[in-house]
Amino acid sequence: MEKHVGVIGVLWIVLGGLGFLGGFLLCGLLFGVSFIPDLSTEAPFILRTAAIGAGLLMWTFSIPKIIAGIGLLKRREWARILTLILSFLSILNFPLGTALAVYSFVILIKDETIGIFNK
């Protein structure tokens, strides 16, 4: 089970990192589009506001995943609980979030795994 917990921790860090990178890309794309010269006067403001909002939203959802992954690698009980909560929220994030959520549920709910965190 130790190996599975480590794998889950790394996968949550990777998923959080991908979300963080996606936030940067989306923010950059929308911000870049706002500089097209033939847009109306309101469009650049709307696009820049949407870029900042979408980027912040994606970063806000990615940071807890990275924190949970690091906590799992350090075998912290709070990280196991946080990962279970994030797994529940990630079930609809098809396909990667769903697969990782199911894997996390299967491993982190077992009594043997709970014993690892209670040392």
C-alpha positions, 0 to 999 in steps of 0.5 A, a space after each residue: 500500500 505504501 507504493 500505491 499511496 506514493 503513486 497517488 500523491 505523484 498523480 495528484 501533483 501532476 494533475 494539479 500541475 496540469 491544471 495550473 499550466 492550463 490556467 496559464 495557457 487559457 489566461 495567455 490565450 484570452 489575453 492575447 486575443 484581446 490585442 487583436 486590432 479590429 475588436 470593438 471598444 468593449 471586447 478587450 476589457 471583457 477578454 482581459 477580465 475573462 482571462 484573469 477570472 478563468 486563470 484565477 479559477 483554474 489556479 484556485 482548483 489546482 493548488 489544493 491538488 498539489 498540496 494534497 499530493 505533497 501531503 500524501 507523499 509525506 504520509 499526513 492524515 489531513 492529506 488523505 482526507 483532503 484527497 478523498 474530498 478532492 476525489 469526490 469533486 473530481 469524479 466529473 472531470 472525465 477522463 483523468 480526474 475520474 480515473 484518479 478519483 476512483 483509484 484514490 477511493 479504492 486505495 485510501 479507504 482501505 484499513 491497511 492504508 489508514 494504518 499507514 497514516 496513523 503511525 
